[in-house]
Structures are given as structure tokens and as C-alpha cells.
Amino acid sequence: MAVINENKINAEVVLKVAKLMAVAARTAPKARGNDNLEIAIVTDKTIKMLSETMEGIGKKYKMDFFNRDAENILNSPAILIIGTRIKTQDIKKCGMCGFKNCSEKKKHEDMPCVFNTNDLGIAIGSAVSVASNHHIDNRVMFSIGQAALKLELLGKEVKIAFGIPLSATSKNPFFDRPNVKI
């Protein structure tokens, strides 16, 4: 008779769910069908590298929550990172980015298009719903996204990113954390 201890399969299951989350993010609806997302799963040494980068950002800008999050993610067997490139939808009348139209917005390459950030939010929502459906603890983190951008884990063209650390333990390690100064 074979006995598989749950502790032996946790990391494997978390990684499998991370892959399902990546697919959910990719297949989430996108404005006009234009896909500007980049999606990656990081594990092991790359999580350590992300953590170190987060600590560096936290110290440089005196943002204690980066340091708290940096410590927090070290207990995660996998992290899903989702980001977007900034590209307009070439809509003649919109203005939701603050500019008159897409032609005006294009003069400001680093200014996000509202549809890019909206698509990113929908993709993140799709991904975390998969984690929830599989009882995998998670939390969307800005701090991970900032470190991923600095490390160019999603490529140079990606300008906005968030990370979602994953865990399968008896208590969600990403909540009930100490409050820190923002």
C-alpha cells in the first residue's frame, strides 16, 4: 500500500494551480481582442531574487511593507506574475486616460491606457478565482510587481505588473500580517 504524505505534494499542487491560473489570465477577455499581457510563474531561486529586490526597493524608498512582503513571499512555492505592455486601442473617442484621444495619448508612451490596466485587472481576477476554487491561499501584491519590473522578468516592454504568491498551508500567510508604514 502506498501512502502519499500531504506535505510531499503541496509544492507540486501549488505549481499545478499556478499553471491553471496562468491559462485563466491568458484566456480572460481583452479589449478589442488585443492581448498585451505577459504572464510568468517563478519558483525557488527566482523567488529569492524577487525578495532581495523587494527589500532593496523598500530600503531605498523607506517603504516598510516591501520588506514585510519580501519576507512573506519566501514561504511561497510559486508566484504568478502578470503584467501589461502599454498600447492604445486606437479609439477615436475615449479620453478615459486623460487625453483627448488615442492619438494624443501616443505622444506620452509611458502613460497607461485605461484598457491595458482594465485587461490586467480582469486577468488577475480570473487567475485568483482559479486559486480560490482550488483552495490555494493567495494575495495580489503590488510590491512583487515592482520588483518583477525592475528585474525585467516579463521583458522590457511591460510597464505595469502585479505578483500573486501562492500557498497551501493551514493558515494563509499573506493575511493577518503586521501593519507597517506605507
C-alpha positions in Angstrom: 0.0 0.0 0.0 1.4 3.4 -1.0 1.0 6.4 1.4 1.5 9.9 0.0 2.0 12.4 2.7 0.3 15.7 2.0 3.4 17.6 2.9 5.2 16.0 -0.1 2.7 17.1 -2.6 1.9 20.7 -1.6 4.5 22.4 -3.7 3.6 20.2 -6.7 -0.1 21.1 -6.3 0.6 24.8 -5.9 2.7 24.8 -9.1 -0.1 23.0 -11.0 -2.6 25.6 -9.8 -0.2 28.4 -10.8 -0.2 27.0 -14.3 -4.0 26.8 -14.4 -4.1 30.5 -13.1 -1.7 31.5 -16.0 -4.1 29.9 -18.5 -7.1 31.7 -16.9 -5.3 35.0 -17.1 -4.4 34.4 -20.7 -7.9 33.5 -21.7 -9.6 36.3 -19.8 -11.5 38.8 -22.1 -9.3 41.6 -23.5 -10.4 45.0 -25.0 -11.0 44.6 -28.8 -9.3 41.2 -28.5 -5.8 42.8 -28.2 -3.6 40.9 -25.8 -0.9 43.0 -24.2 -0.3 40.7 -21.2 2.8 38.9 -20.2 2.5 36.1 -17.7 5.1 34.1 -15.8 5.4 31.7 -12.9 8.5 32.0 -10.7 9.8 29.5 -8.1 12.9 28.7 -6.0 15.9 31.0 -6.7 13.8 33.5 -8.6 11.5 34.0 -5.6 14.7 34.6 -3.5 15.9 37.1 -6.2 12.5 38.8 -6.1 12.6 39.0 -2.3 16.0 40.6 -2.3 14.9 43.1 -4.9 11.8 44.0 -2.9 14.0 44.6 0.2 16.2 46.9 -1.8 13.2 48.9 -3.1 11.8 49.0 0.5 15.0 50.3 1.9 15.7 52.8 -0.9 12.2 54.4 -0.7 11.6 53.8 3.0 8.5 51.6 2.4 8.4 49.1 5.1 5.7 47.0 3.5 8.1 46.0 0.7 10.4 44.5 3.4 7.4 42.7 5.1 6.2 41.3 1.7 9.8 40.3 0.8 10.0 38.1 3.9 6.4 36.9 3.4 7.0 35.5 -0.2 9.9 33.3 0.9 7.3 30.8 2.2 5.6 30.6 -1.2 6.5 27.6 -3.5 5.3 29.6 -6.6 4.4 33.1 -7.6 2.3 34.1 -10.6 3.4 37.4 -12.2 1.1 39.2 -14.6 1.9 42.4 -16.4 0.9 44.5 -19.4 2.5 46.5 -22.1 1.1 50.0 -22.7 -0.6 50.2 -26.1 -3.6 52.2 -27.1 -6.7 50.7 -28.7 -6.8 53.4 -31.4 -10.3 54.5 -30.5 -11.3 57.8 -32.0 -13.4 59.0 -29.0 -12.5 57.8 -25.5 -10.4 60.1 -23.3 -10.5 57.8 -20.2 -6.7 58.0 -19.9 -7.0 61.8 -19.5 -6.0 62.6 -23.1 -8.4 63.7 -25.8 -8.0 60.5 -27.9 -5.5 57.7 -28.6 -3.5 59.9 -31.0 -2.8 62.4 -28.2 -2.1 59.6 -25.7 0.5 58.1 -28.0 2.6 61.2 -27.5 3.0 60.0 -23.9 4.3 56.4 -24.2 4.6 55.7 -20.5 1.0 56.9 -19.7 -1.2 53.8 -19.2 -4.1 53.2 -21.5 -7.2 52.5 -19.3 -7.9 49.4 -21.4 -4.5 47.9 -20.6 -4.9 48.3 -16.9 -8.5 47.1 -17.1 -7.5 44.0 -19.0 -4.8 43.4 -16.4 -7.3 43.6 -13.6 -9.7 41.2 -15.3 -6.8 38.8 -15.9 -5.8 39.0 -12.3 -9.4 38.4 -11.2 -9.6 35.3 -13.4 -6.3 34.0 -12.0 -7.2 34.4 -8.4 -10.6 32.9 -8.9 -8.8 29.7 -10.0 -6.6 29.8 -6.9 -9.7 30.2 -4.8 -11.6 27.4 -6.5 -8.6 25.1 -5.6 -8.3 26.4 -2.0 -4.9 27.8 -2.7 -4.1 30.9 -0.5 -3.1 33.9 -2.4 -2.8 37.7 -2.4 -2.3 40.2 -5.2 0.8 42.2 -4.4 2.0 45.5 -5.9 5.4 45.1 -4.3 6.1 41.9 -6.2 5.1 43.6 -9.4 7.5 46.4 -8.8 10.4 44.0 -8.2 9.5 42.0 -11.3 9.5 45.2 -13.4 13.0 46.1 -12.0 14.3 42.7 -12.8 12.5 42.7 -16.2 11.1 39.3 -15.6 8.3 39.9 -18.1 10.5 41.8 -20.6 11.4 45.4 -21.1 8.1 46.4 -22.7 5.9 45.5 -19.7 5.3 48.6 -17.6 2.7 47.6 -15.1 2.8 44.3 -13.1 1.5 42.5 -10.0 2.5 39.3 -8.3 0.4 36.7 -6.7 2.2 34.5 -4.2 0.6 31.1 -3.6 0.5 28.8 -0.5 -1.2 25.7 0.7 -0.8 25.7 4.5 -3.1 25.6 7.4 -3.2 29.4 7.7 -3.0 31.9 4.9 0.5 33.5 5.3 -0.5 36.5 3.2 -3.1 37.9 5.6 -3.1 38.8 9.3 0.4 40.2 8.8 1.8 43.0 10.9 0.8 46.5 9.9 3.7 48.6 8.7 4.2 52.2 7.5 3.3 52.8 3.9 
